[in-house]
Amino acid sequence: MLLSIVFSQHRSYNDKYEYRKKRHEVTLGVGASNCLTDLGGSFISDPNTEVSQIDFLRSIYDTDLAKSNFSINAAYIYHFKRKLNFRGNLAFAQIGADDAISKDPNRFNRNLNFKSNIVELSAIVEYYFAKPITGNKFNLKDVQGHKLAPNFLAHWGFYIMGGVGGFYFNPKGLNNKVYDPTSPLNDGFSSVADNQWYSLRPLHTEGQGLYGNKTKFQKDGKTYSPIAICFPVGFGLEKAFNGDMGLKIEASYRFTTTDYLDDVSGVYYNRDAIIDKGGNIAGVMSGTNSGWPRPYMAFVSNTSDPLPNGATPPDQSLIDVYGPRVYTTVGTSAEEGFVRGDPTANDSYMFFNISFYKKFSSHTKWYRNVHHGKNVRIKASF
């Protein structure tokens, strides 16, 4: 009799249709967030290295861990097949970047920054290469005295995920920029570094919606949307405590359809026109002419190329840090028409989360049972 119970439980719990009994799952998790935008990041001195040639490796290298922030996620998961799940995911996070801590001298001289809240709703598919096994319902042993899930790794699962979603963002910039009032470029321009955060989208910092701008937003008053599409991809590990509860550790990356997570994409625009549209603070936050003529670093494409007119060979200390292509010159990289961002690559963000999950019975039905000649309604879950 006991052997019959043991084998029955073993067969039932490990049956490939066991997932049907608990199709529904909810998760709640916290973790870290980061982003890859035009601001901040690291610096690669040699363009011929493998890291600089491969986009994926360059993206990892350019991630600024010092600007990691928080993320919170909640999800409902439906177990469609034994190894295939459908997930509705809600995430809230904050991302940011700052040129002031960048190791790239051009970004450092640009001195722009941003932070933004992210609210994301996405539909995701999960596929498991390995599902965790938690033993039988009553934690019984087999006929040889072994637990039915004795291996530590048996309690772990591995999956990949991918999907599509939409998200809301609202980049803000910290007004900590210092302008030299004695510079002819700043004649009549009043700027006060009040260390306040300002929403950047309404300020048209790159001339979006202004006549003659070189962005795709050339209609009067038009600027980028605060809502964009994202494409989450990633992988995760699942640690089952029992048949109902456990933890998931997940790393995911979001490709997006916008290049304005940080409010930076194209070139500097005319500061006076920006001020006419968005006020004096718009001119300040645009960064235009913030770097009035001063010594700054730049780079030749190859070490064999001649230096531009007016350039000065760097000392060895700069070469040791930034590589052999560096040189110094006097000028500004923040004048109208100069490069402000990279419009050829959209921005992206990523999450690393640890989540707790709980599974629930699939559904409940009422059945009739004839007992001693009477109809009795009993409740059963499947």
Protein Blocks (a to p, Z undefined) as FASTA:
>chain_A
ZZmmmmmmmmmmmpcklmmmmmbccdddddddddddfegciddfblkbmklmpmklmmmm
mpcfklgccdddddddddfblmlccddddddddddddfklpcbfklmmnopacddddddd
dddddddfbdcdebjfkopacfkopafblbfklmpccdddddddddddddddddfbccdf
kbmklgoiacddehpacdfklnopnopoiahiabfblbghiacdfbdcdddddddddddf
blmbccdddddddddfbfklnopabbcddfklmmmmnojklmmmnopoklgcdddddddf
bfkbccdehiacddfklmmmnojkbccddddfkbghiafbdfkbccdddddddddddddd
fbdcdddddeehiacdddddZZ
